[in-house]
Amino acid sequence: MTQFETVDATQGITLKRDFNLFSSFAFGFAFISPIVALYGIFGVALSLAGPSFWWGFLVVFGGQLLVALVFAMLVSRWPIEGSIYQWSARLGGKTFGWFAGWAYMWTLLIAMATVAIAAAGFIANVIGIDNPTGGQKAWIALVVLVFGTIVNLAGRMALKVFMVASIIAEIVGSLGLGTWLLFFHQRNPIGVLFDGSIGLAEGTGYLSLSGPFLLAMVFIGFSFVGFESAGAIAEEVSEPRKNLPKAILFALIFIAVVVMYTSLALILAVPDLDAVRSGSVADPVNFTLTSQLGSQIAKPVEVLFVIGFLASFLALQTSASRMIWSFARDNALPASKMLSRLSRKQRQPVGPLLITMVVGAALFLLSNVAENVYTLMLNFTSGGFFLSFLFPLVGFVLVNLRGRWRAGPFSLGKASLPVAVIALVWVAFEFLNIAWPRPFFTEAFLNWSIWIAMLILSVVGTAIFLVVRRAIPVVTGVEFRMAGEAEPEGEVPDEEGIPELKREYS
């Protein structure tokens, strides 16, 4: 038998539990690397809302912490591969869950492609290609995609090595540089954090719907997603009911600390805020580092950026492949029998990993031949995460209001419902804030891009769901039982779902 010989996942061969608390935390941490998050949003947020955009980190972190607490409760009860899809299906039914998973799956796939293209720009600079063309970026992104697929197929050990490398890169590239700037290169007083003059359009209120602060929060929202990805590999984590809630919360908190600390150091070290105000500085991060530390620092920093982007790409690809596999195991996709198979040696979902490679390559091609496709992908990524978060939050609130929630080992007790309601309000607000068609782009369709993407995905998703819906088991309220674990007491599900959900996972 070869390494990639496949077997049916429902016939006794299941995913290996090769991740522990630290590696599952590292996975969630790398998913949206602080380097990726900070570099991706710092320049645009600073130019839009001035140094006072920093307070938006606290607002977004507070809201996302509530979401993480709810997700920690959900993964504690249902530590199942597929996370948002499986939680939503058990809370709201198979139709509700299917569309939650469909939205999350495409968010992961599109985010994977955008991170690969962004990584291509840094890789090009490192290997000596200045001002790479769109075609060059697409080819480099394709190499990243093939490389990531090979690493994923090689096994979880290779994946864990990259996750640990990502954390080291973050400590050196974010906390180390941030500390050096803060103590030895501070150029602006702490009072600039209350300066919102940069980017403030004439006649526009700073906190208004179209104002700079809420617009900056659109981009800040991208910095604090990905913590939920620890649940995407739930069946590959040892003692998941105990470890996964911790991994989700630790990942979010650590990401928030790193991003906010490094961002503060950069704001206080920017040598010329007026240049940022005038728009003459396209990249405030690079401008600050080269001005304060010298041009020789640029190349090593870009190498750290490449490590962070590659780790983020790997985590996104892994999550997307597990989401596809979880769908296929429930017969929720065409060709489910093939897609639900695992390689015998590494027990990897080979088919879903190859699907992510094909979809990624197609998106690279589109971004190269069609103008604005990359912008469309980038716009949808942040909004897609918050759209996906809405499903399990709505389901959790409704189940609690009906008095049908049975907590897992991790619980907030009587505070569960209030926390969930506030989290739901927050996510709904941030989704609308991200998706609101402000006149930000000159092309009107780009301002409506999230709604356009939702419409297309809804139409395509509905067509696929109508084909597969009869084969999908009913799982509402059904518990998840690991090998050797006593069957928990709880709600009695519809009989239709019972035979499909009594599997035991090693």
BELCORVEN-V56301 format. One record per residue. N is the residue number from 1. RES is the residue in three letters. SS is DSSP state (hx for helix, st for strand, lp for the rest). PHI is phi in degrees with one decimal (NA if undefined). Layout:
N:RES:SS:PHI ; N:RES:SS:PHI
This chain:
1:MET:lp:NA ; 2:THR:lp:-84.1 ; 3:GLN:lp:-60.1 ; 4:PHE:lp:-104.1 ; 5:GLU:lp:-62.0 ; 6:THR:st:-106.4 ; 7:VAL:st:-136.9 ; 8:ASP:st:-73.7 ; 9:ALA:lp:-66.0 ; 10:THR:lp:-89.9 ; 11:GLN:lp:-111.6 ; 12:GLY:lp:102.0 ; 13:ILE:lp:-101.4 ; 14:THR:lp:-129.6 ; 15:LEU:lp:-63.3 ; 16:LYS:lp:-78.7 ; 17:ARG:lp:-92.2 ; 18:ASP:lp:-99.2 ; 19:PHE:st:-101.3 ; 20:ASN:lp:-111.0 ; 21:LEU:hx:-60.2 ; 22:PHE:hx:-65.7 ; 23:SER:hx:-70.8 ; 24:SER:hx:-72.2 ; 25:PHE:hx:-63.0 ; 26:ALA:hx:-61.5 ; 27:PHE:hx:-63.2 ; 28:GLY:hx:-64.6 ; 29:PHE:hx:-65.1 ; 30:ALA:hx:-73.7 ; 31:PHE:hx:-51.8 ; 32:ILE:lp:-116.3 ; 33:SER:lp:-56.6 ; 34:PRO:hx:-54.4 ; 35:ILE:hx:-61.4 ; 36:VAL:hx:-62.8 ; 37:ALA:hx:-62.9 ; 38:LEU:hx:-69.0 ; 39:TYR:hx:-64.8 ; 40:GLY:hx:-70.7 ; 41:ILE:hx:-117.8 ; 42:PHE:hx:-61.5 ; 43:GLY:hx:-61.5 ; 44:VAL:hx:-70.7 ; 45:ALA:hx:-67.3 ; 46:LEU:hx:-65.5 ; 47:SER:hx:-72.4 ; 48:LEU:hx:-79.1 ; 49:ALA:hx:-123.5 ; 50:GLY:lp:75.7 ; 51:PRO:hx:-56.7 ; 52:SER:hx:-70.0 ; 53:PHE:hx:-60.2 ; 54:TRP:hx:-56.3 ; 55:TRP:hx:-64.9 ; 56:GLY:hx:-62.7 ; 57:PHE:hx:-58.2 ; 58:LEU:hx:-65.7 ; 59:VAL:hx:-63.9 ; 60:VAL:hx:-66.3 ; 61:PHE:hx:-61.7 ; 62:GLY:hx:-58.5 ; 63:GLY:hx:-65.8 ; 64:GLN:hx:-70.0 ; 65:LEU:hx:-64.5 ; 66:LEU:hx:-64.2 ; 67:VAL:hx:-62.6 ; 68:ALA:hx:-61.9 ; 69:LEU:hx:-63.8 ; 70:VAL:hx:-66.2 ; 71:PHE:hx:-64.3 ; 72:ALA:hx:-64.2 ; 73:MET:hx:-66.9 ; 74:LEU:hx:-68.0 ; 75:VAL:hx:-72.1 ; 76:SER:hx:-67.5 ; 77:ARG:hx:-84.4 ; 78:TRP:lp:-126.6 ; 79:PRO:lp:-79.4 ; 80:ILE:lp:-119.8 ; 81:GLU:lp:-54.9 ; 82:GLY:lp:109.9 ; 83:SER:lp:34.6 ; 84:ILE:hx:-55.5 ; 85:TYR:hx:-62.7 ; 86:GLN:hx:-69.2 ; 87:TRP:hx:-61.9 ; 88:SER:hx:-64.4 ; 89:ALA:hx:-64.8 ; 90:ARG:hx:-77.1 ; 91:LEU:hx:-88.2 ; 92:GLY:hx:-126.3 ; 93:GLY:lp:102.5 ; 94:LYS:hx:-69.6 ; 95:THR:hx:-66.5 ; 96:PHE:hx:-58.1 ; 97:GLY:hx:-67.4 ; 98:TRP:hx:-62.5 ; 99:PHE:hx:-71.6 ; 100:ALA:hx:-63.0 ; 101:GLY:hx:-66.1 ; 102:TRP:hx:-61.9 ; 103:ALA:hx:-64.3 ; 104:TYR:hx:-70.2 ; 105:MET:hx:-59.8 ; 106:TRP:hx:-72.7 ; 107:THR:hx:-62.1 ; 108:LEU:hx:-64.6 ; 109:LEU:hx:-64.0 ; 110:ILE:hx:-70.4 ; 111:ALA:hx:-62.1 ; 112:MET:hx:-57.2 ; 113:ALA:hx:-68.4 ; 114:THR:hx:-67.4 ; 115:VAL:hx:-66.3 ; 116:ALA:hx:-64.1 ; 117:ILE:hx:-66.9 ; 118:ALA:hx:-64.7 ; 119:ALA:hx:-61.7 ; 120:ALA:hx:-60.4 ; 121:GLY:hx:-62.8 ; 122:PHE:hx:-69.8 ; 123:ILE:hx:-62.2 ; 124:ALA:hx:-59.2 ; 125:ASN:hx:-64.8 ; 126:VAL:hx:-64.6 ; 127:ILE:lp:-89.7 ; 128:GLY:lp:96.5 ; 129:ILE:lp:-97.2 ; 130:ASP:lp:-84.4 ; 131:ASN:lp:48.6 ; 132:PRO:lp:-62.6 ; 133:THR:lp:-77.6 ; 134:GLY:hx:-60.4 ; 135:GLY:hx:-65.4 ; 136:GLN:hx:-64.3 ; 137:LYS:hx:-63.0 ; 138:ALA:hx:-63.6 ; 139:TRP:hx:-67.8 ; 140:ILE:hx:-65.3 ; 141:ALA:hx:-61.4 ; 142:LEU:hx:-64.8 ; 143:VAL:hx:-63.2 ; 144:VAL:hx:-58.9 ; 145:LEU:hx:-63.1 ; 146:VAL:hx:-65.3 ; 147:PHE:hx:-59.3 ; 148:GLY:hx:-62.3 ; 149:THR:hx:-63.8 ; 150:ILE:hx:-63.3 ; 151:VAL:hx:-61.7 ; 152:ASN:hx:-63.3 ; 153:LEU:hx:-71.1 ; 154:ALA:hx:-67.3 ; 155:GLY:lp:128.4 ; 156:ARG:hx:-73.4 ; 157:MET:hx:-63.9 ; 158:ALA:hx:-61.8 ; 159:LEU:hx:-64.1 ; 160:LYS:hx:-65.1 ; 161:VAL:hx:-60.7 ; 162:PHE:hx:-69.0 ; 163:MET:hx:-65.2 ; 164:VAL:hx:-66.3 ; 165:ALA:hx:-60.3 ; 166:SER:hx:-64.1 ; 167:ILE:hx:-63.4 ; 168:ILE:hx:-62.2 ; 169:ALA:hx:-61.4 ; 170:GLU:hx:-66.7 ; 171:ILE:hx:-62.1 ; 172:VAL:hx:-75.9 ; 173:GLY:hx:-77.1 ; 174:SER:hx:-106.0 ; 175:LEU:hx:-68.1 ; 176:GLY:hx:-65.8 ; 177:LEU:hx:-63.9 ; 178:GLY:hx:-60.7 ; 179:THR:hx:-64.3 ; 180:TRP:hx:-61.3 ; 181:LEU:hx:-64.6 ; 182:LEU:hx:-64.6 ; 183:PHE:hx:-91.7 ; 184:PHE:hx:-122.5 ; 185:HIS:lp:-137.2 ; 186:GLN:lp:-73.8 ; 187:ARG:lp:-116.0 ; 188:ASN:lp:-123.5 ; 189:PRO:lp:-72.9 ; 190:ILE:hx:-60.5 ; 191:GLY:hx:-64.1 ; 192:VAL:hx:-66.0 ; 193:LEU:hx:-64.6 ; 194:PHE:hx:-103.1 ; 195:ASP:lp:-98.3 ; 196:GLY:lp:-112.8 ; 197:SER:lp:-72.8 ; 198:ILE:lp:-67.8 ; 199:GLY:lp:81.2 ; 200:LEU:lp:-79.0 ; 201:ALA:lp:-67.8 ; 202:GLU:lp:-60.6 ; 203:GLY:lp:83.0 ; 204:THR:lp:-107.5 ; 205:GLY:lp:-67.5 ; 206:TYR:lp:-60.3 ; 207:LEU:lp:-103.4 ; 208:SER:lp:-73.2 ; 209:LEU:lp:-58.2 ; 210:SER:lp:-99.0 ; 211:GLY:lp:-77.6 ; 212:PRO:hx:-62.8 ; 213:PHE:hx:-66.3 ; 214:LEU:hx:-67.5 ; 215:LEU:hx:-67.6 ; 216:ALA:hx:-63.0 ; 217:MET:hx:-66.0 ; 218:VAL:hx:-57.9 ; 219:PHE:hx:-79.8 ; 220:ILE:hx:-61.6 ; 221:GLY:hx:-54.7 ; 222:PHE:hx:-68.0 ; 223:SER:hx:-73.2 ; 224:PHE:hx:-120.9 ; 225:VAL:lp:-116.8 ; 226:GLY:lp:105.0 ; 227:PHE:hx:-60.0 ; 228:GLU:hx:-71.5 ; 229:SER:hx:-65.7 ; 230:ALA:hx:-57.8 ; 231:GLY:hx:-73.0 ; 232:ALA:hx:-68.4 ; 233:ILE:hx:-111.3 ; 234:ALA:hx:-56.7 ; 235:GLU:hx:-81.2 ; 236:GLU:hx:-110.2 ; 237:VAL:st:-111.8 ; 238:SER:lp:-72.0 ; 239:GLU:lp:44.7 ; 240:PRO:hx:-65.0 ; 241:ARG:hx:-64.7 ; 242:LYS:hx:-91.1 ; 243:ASN:hx:-82.8 ; 244:LEU:hx:-67.9 ; 245:PRO:hx:-57.1 ; 246:LYS:hx:-64.5 ; 247:ALA:hx:-62.1 ; 248:ILE:hx:-62.3 ; 249:LEU:hx:-70.3 ; 250:PHE:hx:-62.7 ; 251:ALA:hx:-61.4 ; 252:LEU:hx:-63.1 ; 253:ILE:hx:-65.0 ; 254:PHE:hx:-65.7 ; 255:ILE:hx:-59.3 ; 256:ALA:hx:-61.9 ; 257:VAL:hx:-61.7 ; 258:VAL:hx:-63.9 ; 259:VAL:hx:-64.9 ; 260:MET:hx:-68.1 ; 261:TYR:hx:-65.2 ; 262:THR:hx:-67.3 ; 263:SER:hx:-63.2 ; 264:LEU:hx:-60.2 ; 265:ALA:hx:-62.5 ; 266:LEU:hx:-66.3 ; 267:ILE:hx:-59.2 ; 268:LEU:hx:-73.7 ; 269:ALA:hx:-102.8 ; 270:VAL:lp:-57.6 ; 271:PRO:lp:-73.5 ; 272:ASP:lp:-148.8 ; 273:LEU:hx:-66.5 ; 274:ASP:hx:-64.8 ; 275:ALA:hx:-67.1 ; 276:VAL:hx:-67.1 ; 277:ARG:hx:-59.8 ; 278:SER:hx:-76.3 ; 279:GLY:lp:85.3 ; 280:SER:lp:-76.0 ; 281:VAL:lp:-106.5 ; 282:ALA:lp:-78.3 ; 283:ASP:lp:-132.3 ; 284:PRO:hx:-61.1 ; 285:VAL:hx:-66.2 ; 286:ASN:hx:-63.6 ; 287:PHE:hx:-59.2 ; 288:THR:hx:-67.9 ; 289:LEU:hx:-64.5 ; 290:THR:hx:-70.8 ; 291:SER:hx:-69.6 ; 292:GLN:hx:-89.9 ; 293:LEU:hx:-114.3 ; 294:GLY:lp:97.0 ; 295:SER:lp:-65.8 ; 296:GLN:lp:-67.0 ; 297:ILE:hx:-79.1 ; 298:ALA:hx:-60.8 ; 299:LYS:hx:-65.3 ; 300:PRO:hx:-59.1 ; 301:VAL:hx:-65.0 ; 302:GLU:hx:-65.4 ; 303:VAL:hx:-62.9 ; 304:LEU:hx:-62.6 ; 305:PHE:hx:-60.6 ; 306:VAL:hx:-60.5 ; 307:ILE:hx:-59.8 ; 308:GLY:hx:-61.8 ; 309:PHE:hx:-66.6 ; 310:LEU:hx:-64.9 ; 311:ALA:hx:-63.9 ; 312:SER:hx:-62.0 ; 313:PHE:hx:-59.9 ; 314:LEU:hx:-60.3 ; 315:ALA:hx:-65.1 ; 316:LEU:hx:-65.3 ; 317:GLN:hx:-64.3 ; 318:THR:hx:-60.6 ; 319:SER:hx:-61.6 ; 320:ALA:hx:-63.8 ; 321:SER:hx:-66.2 ; 322:ARG:hx:-69.3 ; 323:MET:hx:-64.7 ; 324:ILE:hx:-62.2 ; 325:TRP:hx:-63.7 ; 326:SER:hx:-63.7 ; 327:PHE:hx:-57.2 ; 328:ALA:hx:-63.8 ; 329:ARG:hx:-61.6 ; 330:ASP:lp:-94.5 ; 331:ASN:lp:57.1 ; 332:ALA:lp:-98.2 ; 333:LEU:lp:-135.9 ; 334:PRO:lp:-59.0 ; 335:ALA:lp:60.4 ; 336:SER:hx:-62.0 ; 337:LYS:hx:-60.2 ; 338:MET:hx:-71.4 ; 339:LEU:hx:-72.6 ; 340:SER:lp:-89.8 ; 341:ARG:st:-80.5 ; 342:LEU:st:-120.9 ; 343:SER:st:-66.6 ; 344:ARG:lp:-70.7 ; 345:LYS:lp:-75.5 ; 346:GLN:lp:-93.2 ; 347:ARG:lp:53.6 ; 348:GLN:lp:-103.8 ; 349:PRO:lp:-78.2 ; 350:VAL:hx:-62.1 ; 351:GLY:hx:-56.0 ; 352:PRO:hx:-59.2 ; 353:LEU:hx:-64.1 ; 354:LEU:hx:-68.6 ; 355:ILE:hx:-62.8 ; 356:THR:hx:-62.0 ; 357:MET:hx:-68.2 ; 358:VAL:hx:-65.7 ; 359:VAL:hx:-63.5 ; 360:GLY:hx:-60.2 ; 361:ALA:hx:-61.7 ; 362:ALA:hx:-63.5 ; 363:LEU:hx:-68.3 ; 364:PHE:hx:-61.3 ; 365:LEU:hx:-62.1 ; 366:LEU:hx:-62.1 ; 367:SER:hx:-66.5 ; 368:ASN:hx:-84.4 ; 369:VAL:hx:-95.0 ; 370:ALA:lp:-118.6 ; 371:GLU:lp:-65.5 ; 372:ASN:lp:77.4 ; 373:VAL:hx:-64.8 ; 374:TYR:hx:-62.0 ; 375:THR:hx:-62.9 ; 376:LEU:hx:-60.3 ; 377:MET:hx:-62.6 ; 378:LEU:hx:-63.8 ; 379:ASN:hx:-62.5 ; 380:PHE:hx:-72.6 ; 381:THR:hx:-56.1 ; 382:SER:hx:-65.7 ; 383:GLY:hx:-63.6 ; 384:GLY:hx:-64.2 ; 385:PHE:hx:-62.5 ; 386:PHE:hx:-69.3 ; 387:LEU:hx:-61.1 ; 388:SER:hx:-63.7 ; 389:PHE:hx:-63.2 ; 390:LEU:hx:-60.4 ; 391:PHE:hx:-60.5 ; 392:PRO:hx:-65.1 ; 393:LEU:hx:-68.0 ; 394:VAL:hx:-60.5 ; 395:GLY:hx:-62.1 ; 396:PHE:hx:-64.1 ; 397:VAL:hx:-62.4 ; 398:LEU:hx:-65.4 ; 399:VAL:hx:-63.8 ; 400:ASN:hx:-66.3 ; 401:LEU:hx:-63.3 ; 402:ARG:lp:-84.6 ; 403:GLY:lp:72.6 ; 404:ARG:lp:-111.1 ; 405:TRP:lp:-83.9 ; 406:ARG:lp:-118.4 ; 407:ALA:lp:-73.0 ; 408:GLY:lp:-88.1 ; 409:PRO:lp:-59.3 ; 410:PHE:lp:-98.3 ; 411:SER:lp:-149.8 ; 412:LEU:lp:-97.3 ; 413:GLY:lp:63.8 ; 414:LYS:lp:-67.4 ; 415:ALA:hx:-80.9 ; 416:SER:hx:-58.1 ; 417:LEU:hx:-67.4 ; 418:PRO:hx:-58.4 ; 419:VAL:hx:-62.5 ; 420:ALA:hx:-65.9 ; 421:VAL:hx:-64.2 ; 422:ILE:hx:-65.4 ; 423:ALA:hx:-61.8 ; 424:LEU:hx:-63.9 ; 425:VAL:hx:-61.4 ; 426:TRP:hx:-61.4 ; 427:VAL:hx:-65.0 ; 428:ALA:hx:-61.7 ; 429:PHE:hx:-61.6 ; 430:GLU:hx:-68.1 ; 431:PHE:hx:-62.5 ; 432:LEU:hx:-64.1 ; 433:ASN:hx:-62.6 ; 434:ILE:hx:-71.9 ; 435:ALA:hx:-85.1 ; 436:TRP:lp:-59.1 ; 437:PRO:lp:-77.3 ; 438:ARG:lp:-66.6 ; 439:PRO:lp:-78.2 ; 440:PHE:lp:-82.9 ; 441:PHE:lp:-101.5 ; 442:THR:lp:-71.1 ; 443:GLU:lp:-83.8 ; 444:ALA:hx:-60.4 ; 445:PHE:hx:-66.1 ; 446:LEU:hx:-69.4 ; 447:ASN:hx:-69.5 ; 448:TRP:lp:-103.4 ; 449:SER:hx:-60.3 ; 450:ILE:hx:-65.8 ; 451:TRP:hx:-67.5 ; 452:ILE:hx:-64.7 ; 453:ALA:hx:-62.1 ; 454:MET:hx:-61.7 ; 455:LEU:hx:-63.3 ; 456:ILE:hx:-63.2 ; 457:LEU:hx:-65.0 ; 458:SER:hx:-66.3 ; 459:VAL:hx:-65.7 ; 460:VAL:hx:-64.2 ; 461:GLY:hx:-62.5 ; 462:THR:hx:-62.1 ; 463:ALA:hx:-61.8 ; 464:ILE:hx:-69.9 ; 465:PHE:hx:-61.6 ; 466:LEU:hx:-63.2 ; 467:VAL:hx:-76.5 ; 468:VAL:hx:-103.4 ; 469:ARG:hx:-60.6 ; 470:ARG:hx:-68.8 ; 471:ALA:hx:-86.3 ; 472:ILE:lp:-80.8 ; 473:PRO:lp:-71.4 ; 474:VAL:lp:-82.8 ; 475:VAL:lp:-124.3 ; 476:THR:lp:-55.1 ; 477:GLY:lp:77.9 ; 478:VAL:lp:-73.4 ; 479:GLU:lp:-82.4 ; 480:PHE:lp:-112.2 ; 481:ARG:lp:-124.0 ; 482:MET:st:-87.0 ; 483:ALA:lp:-57.1 ; 484:GLY:lp:83.0 ; 485:GLU:lp:-96.6 ; 486:ALA:lp:-64.6 ; 487:GLU:lp:-69.4 ; 488:PRO:lp:-74.7 ; 489:GLU:lp:-80.2 ; 490:GLY:lp:175.8 ; 491:GLU:lp:-69.1 ; 492:VAL:lp:-92.2 ; 493:PRO:lp:-78.7 ; 494:ASP:lp:-61.7 ; 495:GLU:hx:-62.2 ; 496:GLU:hx:-57.5 ; 497:GLY:hx:-90.4 ; 498:ILE:hx:-63.9 ; 499:PRO:hx:-61.7 ; 500:GLU:hx:-77.9 ; 501:LEU:hx:-116.8 ; 502:LYS:lp:-96.0 ; 503:ARG:lp:-68.2 ; 504:GLU:lp:-112.2 ; 505:TYR:st:-113.1 ; 506:SER:lp:-80.9
